[in-house]
Structure formats: C-alpha cells, structure tokens
Amino acid sequence: MLSKLTVAEAKIFLRDPGAPAAVLGIPLALLLVFGLMPGSREPSAQYGGESPLATVIAPMAVALLLGMLAVYLLPAAMASHREKGVLKRLAASPMPPSRLLAAQLLVNLASAVVAIVLVVGVGTIALGMALPKNPGGFLAVTLLGAVSLFSMGTLLAAFVPSARAANGIGAAVFFPMLALGGVWVPKEQLSPVLQHIADVLPLGATLGSLRDTAAGHAPHWLPMVALAVFAIVCSTLAARFFRWE
C-alpha cells in the first residue's frame, strides 16, 4: 500500500511543473552560473588548495536543494492535502494517515537523490569538478542534514493550515537560514557570533560540514551534534503536535 501511495504522490509532484523545475533547475543553475565564473575551477589557497567549485559552490547547491525540499515543498504538500480534506478522509480509512507522510518523505528524498546525482555528474563531466575528498563523510553529512531539515519540515507541516500559509511560513524560516547559514554571504565573511550561529542552524551546519568533507576533512563535532539535536527535537515535537485535520 505504501508503494502505491508513493507512486500516486510522485505523480502529483511531477504534474506540478514548478516543483520539479525548481528542484532540478535551481541547484544546477547555481552550479553552472558560479562554476563558469573565472577562477572558480582553479585551486585556491583560500580553500586549502581546492577549487571554490568543489568546496563551496557544489556543497551550497546540495544544501540549498535539501532546504528547499524540506522547508518549502514538504510542508506545502501536506498542507494542501489537509486543506483539501485528504488527510481527514485518510483518518477515517483503514490506512493510517502516517503512510501519506512517509510517501511524501520518500518522494522528496528521491527527488533529492536525483538532483544531487545531477549536480555531481554535471559538475564532474561538464566543469571538471573534483569529487569530494572525503566521500564517506560527504554522504554521512548529506544524510544527517536531510534528516534534520526534513524533521524541521515535518514540524512546520504539523501546524500550517493551508498551502499559502506553508509558503509564507516556509519563507520566514528558509530565508533567515540562508542569510545566517553562510549561503548568501560566505561563512568566513560573517562576524564570529554569526559564524557560531551558522554552525548550529540546520542549513548552515549542513553546508559547513559538506564544505569540510568536500575538502577532505572530517566534519566538526558541533554542527553534527546540532543536526542530530534538531532532528530529535523537531521529529519529537512533530509527532506530538501533528494533526491530520
């Protein structure tokens, strides 16, 4: 039953041209636009002898993708189902509504996998980008970052009553994380206090740890602990307050 529901949710996702275009287009556009800038593919002493493309731009594209899916698309999709009465009807059926949430998570995670493979593939083949120097760490950070950000998205979905409200609340959460997480302004250019904030916010912690592992280093303990704490707290609160109607 979960497989059928996941296929149905995937079809709904693909019928909306805006969602797949944003999921695939924005990270790829970010990679290509900045990756084609002069010097972006050349080794830089500022980034430990690695190129800005491999150690900054590609991790930024991955982190931005996860944030968009988790904070924007997941809450909006669940709020739309709630608004249309889908969740209420499921609550009265033998199938637990929680399976719809599981199907949504699977669809969004599959979208993330496809987009990340495209980012890495296009960057490597078209731009000559080096693969992450610590691939195991890069994968682990991606997984933990996804769990943390999607837990936050599930918590938002627990409260938003409509898709329009989800978009507004998502923007109110997402854009400050962009500003404080080292996306709009590189972390190195932030004040010491804001750098510490970037290390503990889910988007900033994910981006910073992806940058570390792309350069061949192990992720620092503080961002990883922050991601785990956010995942546990947000998922616990979401399970406590989520309402299907």
C-alpha positions, 0 to 999 in steps of 0.5 A, a space after each residue: 500500500 505504501 508503494 502505491 501511495 508513493 507512486 500516486 504522490 510522485 505523480 502529483 509532484 511531477 504534474 506540478 511543473 514548478 516543483 520539479 523545475 525548481 528542484 532540478 533547475 535551481 541547484 544546477 543553475 547555481 552550479 553552472 552560473 558560479 562554476 563558469 565564473 573565472 577562477 572558480 575551477 582553479 585551486 585556491 589557497 583560500 580553500 586549502 588548495 581546492 577549487 571554490 567549485 568543489 568546496 563551496 559552490 557544489 556543497 551550497 547547491 546540495 544544501 540549498 536543494 535539501 532546504 528547499 525540499 524540506 522547508 518549502 515543498 514538504 510542508 506545502 504538500 501536506 498542507 494542501 492535502 489537509 486543506 483539501 480534506 485528504 488527510 481527514 478522509 485518510 483518518 477515517 480509512 483503514 490506512 493510517 494517515 502516517 503512510 501519506 507522510 512517509 510517501 511524501 518523505 520518500 518522494 522528496 528524498 528521491 527527488 533529492 537523490 536525483 538532483 544531487 546525482 545531477 549536480 555531481 555528474 554535471 559538475 564532474 563531466 561538464 566543469 571538471 569538478 573534483 569529487 569530494 575528498 572525503 566521500 564517506 563523510 560527504 554522504 554521512 553529512 548529506 544524510 544527517 542534514 536531510 534528516 534534520 531539515 526534513 524533521 524541521 519540515 515535518 514540524 512546520 507541516 504539523 501546524 500550517 493550515 493551508 498551502 499559502 500559509 506553508 509558503 509564507 511560513 516556509 519563507 520566514 524560516 528558509 530565508 533567515 537560514 540562508 542569510 545566517 547559514 553562510 549561503 548568501 554571504 560566505 561563512 568566513 565573511 560573517 562576524 564570529 557570533 554569526 559564524 557560531 550561529 551558522 554552525 548550529 542552524 540546520 542549513 548552515 551546519 549542513 553546508 559547513 560540514 559538506 564544505 569540510 568533507 568536500 575538502 577532505 576533512 572530517 566534519 566538526 563535532 558541533 554542527 553534527 551534534 546540532 543536526 542530530 539535536 534538531 532532528 530529535 527535537 523537531 521529529 519529537 515535537 512533530 509527532 506530538 503536535 501533528 494533526 491530520 485535520 
